[in-house]
Amino acid sequence: MRLKDKTAVITGAAMGIGRAIAERLAAEGAWVAVTDRDEAGAAQTAKAIRQQGGQACAAFLDVTRPDSIAAAIEAIVADRGRVDLWVNNAGVSTMNRFVELTERDWDLNMNVNAKGVFLCAQRAARQMLTQSPDAEGVRGKIINIASMAGKRGNAPFLAHYVASKFAVVGLTQAMAGELAAHGILVNAVCPGYVQTSMQARELEWEAQLRGTTPEAVRKLYIADTPLGRLEQPEDVARVVFFLASSDANFITGAAINVNGGAWMD
Ligand SMILES: NC(=O)c1ccc[n+]([C@@H]2O[C@H](COP(=O)([O-])OP(=O)(O)OC[C@H]3O[C@@H](n4cnc5c(N)ncnc54)[C@H](O)[C@@H]3O)[C@@H](O)[C@H]2O)c1
């Protein structure tokens, strides 16, 4: 129970990677706020955590809406008194050839993936600045779920998504630099080909764009991964737990690859 008594907030935690992170942090003893724009999905995740013996509540939070971010954090702080861990996980993707990308593709990906991290992290950092530090001087930790596409620009049909995730990695470093003196640690995790509903949609789109089948694209993803399998949400959750734990208290500004070797830098 390494995270006993810690308060954790996870965005986009109704399903996929966010849900796995919420479950893992709760299993390690954290009290978890499962937030999402999908309220019913968030409620289901929170219920599943409670059924497994963990502590969780669900809250509506759309990362593109500052009012909903403020309302969620106010309710959580009223209940718990502080926020120790904030995980920016909510994200979206669409796929298209660069020359056919629309402003809508660009705005959606930038608004949710990049601006959403800015809005949430700023609000979380303002809260953490008001909190007393622990014995090691840590006031709080912010963990951003970026992507392999935040380091590898050569990702077919994902130029806009790549731009949004490079932004997350850059923002992680800038925030880490500014907030370090205040005991707020900021890191990113960069997953590879993770088997979630986002990936299921991407398999269909990429198959269409390449004129092949989703199964053939799935094989390409596996062939691109030296460890030889698709990544699972739990693979990401394990590393988020490490960053959340005190074992990672001298790590800030990192963007950690968790991709089975699909991209190395
Ligand atoms: N699946 C992958 O291969 C992969 C790889 C690298 C990085 N990522 C990143 O991991 C994160 C989670 O991805 P996933 O694969 O679990 O996706 P997913 O689509 O399965 O789940 C995303 C969740 O985010 C929520 N969400 C979307 N927009 C939101 C908003 N505006 N406000 C609040 N919640 C919102 C959705 O309701 C959903 O519950 C994303 O940031 C994604 O970019 C995914």
The ligand as an SDF file (V2000), in Angstrom:
LIG
                    3D

 44 48  0  0  0  0  0  0  0  0999 V2000
   -4.0230    3.5930  -27.1730 N   0  0  0  0  0  0  0  0  0  0  0  0
   -2.7880    3.9090  -27.5500 C   0  0  0  0  0  0  0  0  0  0  0  0
   -2.1760    3.2220  -28.3750 O   0  0  0  0  0  0  0  0  0  0  0  0
   -2.0950    5.1150  -26.9640 C   0  0  0  0  0  0  0  0  0  0  0  0
   -0.7190    5.2480  -27.2070 C   0  0  0  0  0  0  0  0  0  0  0  0
   -0.0450    6.3300  -26.6850 C   0  0  0  0  0  0  0  0  0  0  0  0
   -0.7190    7.2600  -25.9340 C   0  0  0  0  0  0  0  0  0  0  0  0
   -2.0560    7.1230  -25.7050 N   0  0  0  0  0  0  0  0  0  0  0  0
   -2.7130    8.1420  -24.9110 C   0  0  0  0  0  0  0  0  0  0  0  0
   -3.2430    7.5760  -23.7350 O   0  0  0  0  0  0  0  0  0  0  0  0
   -4.3910    8.3000  -23.3110 C   0  0  0  0  0  0  0  0  0  0  0  0
   -5.5590    7.3470  -23.1270 C   0  0  0  0  0  0  0  0  0  0  0  0
   -5.8120    6.7040  -24.3620 O   0  0  0  0  0  0  0  0  0  0  0  0
   -6.7290    5.3930  -24.5070 P   0  0  0  0  0  0  0  0  0  0  0  0
   -6.0710    4.5720  -25.5570 O   0  0  0  0  0  0  0  0  0  0  0  0
   -7.0320    4.8110  -23.1780 O   0  0  0  0  0  0  0  0  0  0  0  0
   -8.0380    6.0640  -25.1600 O   0  0  0  0  0  0  0  0  0  0  0  0
   -9.5990    5.6730  -25.0640 P   0  0  0  0  0  0  0  0  0  0  0  0
  -10.2400    6.3630  -26.2130 O   0  0  0  0  0  0  0  0  0  0  0  0
   -9.7730    4.2010  -24.9160 O   0  0  0  0  0  0  0  0  0  0  0  0
  -10.0560    6.3880  -23.7150 O   0  0  0  0  0  0  0  0  0  0  0  0
   -9.9580    7.7970  -23.6150 C   0  0  0  0  0  0  0  0  0  0  0  0
  -10.8210    8.3100  -22.4780 C   0  0  0  0  0  0  0  0  0  0  0  0
  -10.6590    9.7340  -22.4640 O   0  0  0  0  0  0  0  0  0  0  0  0
  -11.9620   10.3310  -22.3550 C   0  0  0  0  0  0  0  0  0  0  0  0
  -11.9570   11.6660  -22.9510 N   0  0  0  0  0  0  0  0  0  0  0  0
  -11.8600   12.0050  -24.2670 C   0  0  0  0  0  0  0  0  0  0  0  0
  -11.9700   13.3320  -24.4000 N   0  0  0  0  0  0  0  0  0  0  0  0
  -12.1360   13.8500  -23.1510 C   0  0  0  0  0  0  0  0  0  0  0  0
  -12.3050   15.1590  -22.6270 C   0  0  0  0  0  0  0  0  0  0  0  0
  -12.3890   16.2220  -23.4430 N   0  0  0  0  0  0  0  0  0  0  0  0
  -12.4100   15.3110  -21.2910 N   0  0  0  0  0  0  0  0  0  0  0  0
  -12.3580   14.2470  -20.4660 C   0  0  0  0  0  0  0  0  0  0  0  0
  -12.2560   12.9810  -20.8920 N   0  0  0  0  0  0  0  0  0  0  0  0
  -12.1260   12.7870  -22.2280 C   0  0  0  0  0  0  0  0  0  0  0  0
  -12.8910    9.3680  -23.0870 C   0  0  0  0  0  0  0  0  0  0  0  0
  -14.2430    9.5650  -22.6780 O   0  0  0  0  0  0  0  0  0  0  0  0
  -12.3110    8.0130  -22.6720 C   0  0  0  0  0  0  0  0  0  0  0  0
  -12.8670    7.5600  -21.4670 O   0  0  0  0  0  0  0  0  0  0  0  0
   -4.6130    9.3700  -24.3780 C   0  0  0  0  0  0  0  0  0  0  0  0
   -4.0290   10.5840  -23.9690 O   0  0  0  0  0  0  0  0  0  0  0  0
   -3.8840    8.8120  -25.5780 C   0  0  0  0  0  0  0  0  0  0  0  0
   -3.5000    9.8230  -26.4820 O   0  0  0  0  0  0  0  0  0  0  0  0
   -2.7430    6.0530  -26.2000 C   0  0  0  0  0  0  0  0  0  0  0  0
  1  2  1  0
  2  3  2  0
  2  4  1  0
  4  5  1  0
  4 44  2  0
  5  6  2  0
  6  7  1  0
  7  8  2  0
  8  9  1  0
  8 44  1  0
  9 10  1  0
  9 42  1  0
 10 11  1  0
 11 12  1  0
 11 40  1  0
 12 13  1  0
 13 14  1  0
 14 15  2  0
 14 16  1  0
 14 17  1  0
 17 18  1  0
 18 19  2  0
 18 20  1  0
 18 21  1  0
 21 22  1  0
 22 23  1  0
 23 24  1  0
 23 38  1  0
 24 25  1  0
 25 26  1  0
 25 36  1  0
 26 27  1  0
 26 35  1  0
 27 28  2  0
 28 29  1  0
 29 30  1  0
 29 35  2  0
 30 31  1  0
 30 32  2  0
 32 33  1  0
 33 34  2  0
 34 35  1  0
 36 37  1  0
 36 38  1  0
 38 39  1  0
 40 41  1  0
 40 42  1  0
 42 43  1  0
M  CHG  2   8   1  16  -1
M  END
$$$$
